[in-house]
């Protein structure tokens, strides 16, 4: 069978296919620059989850995020005017928050080791216009792609029925929740969705509605388990993970 390779160009033409992987590349030798960056962060005195560094945002970046908020509001309102697209407005519920987090990661990640704060009160890094612009473009583009994909292939009634069925099953599963594989076994409407992208899109919709959260646990044998759990169990799960396994993670 002839294999087909697709190259997705999110920002238009001119994107080149990814380079072929180097089979002799060694994964145990991270770039020296990355090592220096991590060391610089770890040497910041008293830096803890409960005692973070506050990274300010430039005035132009703030202005751009205000414009993005207006865009989200206007776009979601336009979707709600169309009965066939109203449910898709929920996809935009947390895009502003996602863009803020991404802009922060970009701004901190591109700082050199020498630019790392030397103390908690030392604000040497800021979320600048470039970081904000990149993050907003990224989040907006992929949310629009998800909206287009779901809107073109899944009817509203079918989508809503599948979403309600999935949330009901996840809620009934309690604190353990359900994985995608388990949902395929238990929900015919979920299984009937065309592919994994649509299934993840439906789950992203449930997360945007703040009905479910995605959690990740690790068994004694090291195997990961990613499951979706009803939002009412989120605090209980996080407390349990922190008490039994400091390395455990909970995603929202």
C-alpha positions, 0 to 999 in steps of 0.5 A: 500500500502506498503511504501518503504523507501530509504536511500541515502548514498552519500559517500558509505556504512556504512550510517545508516538510520536517527533516528525516530523523537522525537514527544515530541521534543520542537522546541522553545528551540534551543541548548545553544551552538547555542544561544551562537554562535549567541550572539557572532556574534551579539556583533561584533562591526560595523558588517553590510552587507556593512561592512563584516569581511574578512575571509582568506583562508589557503594555503592548502585550496587555493591549493585544490580550484585551483585543483577543478577549473582544475577538473571543466574545464576538466570535462566540456570540456569532456562533450562538446566533446559528443553531447549527453552530451554537454548541461550538461556542463553548470551544472558546471558553478557555482560549484566553487563559490558554493563550496567557499560559502559553505566552508566559512559557514562551517568554520565560523559555526564550530568556537566556540563563543570564537573564534568569532572576537572581531573586524572587523580587527580581523581575528581569523577564516580562511577557513581551509583545512577540510572546503574546502575539505568537501565543494568541496566533497559535491558540486562535488557529488551532481552536478555529481548526477544531471548530471547523473540523467538528462543525463540518463532520459532526451534526449539532444534535449528534455532537450534543447527544454524544457529549451528554452520553460521555459526560454521564458515563464519566461521572458514573465512573467516579474518581477513576474516570474513563480512558478513551479506550474505555469510552469507546467500549461503553458509548456507542455514540462516542465510538461512532465518531469518525476518528480519534481527533473528533473524539478528543475534540468532543472531550475538549468541548466537555473540558471547555464547559468545565464538566470534566478534567483530564488526569494522568496517573502512573501504575506501579509498573510505570505505565501511564493512565490518562483518564477523564474524570467528572469535574466534581472529583477534581479536588479529591483527585489532586489531593490524593495524588499529592498525598500518595505520589508527589510526582503525580500530575493532574491536568485540566 
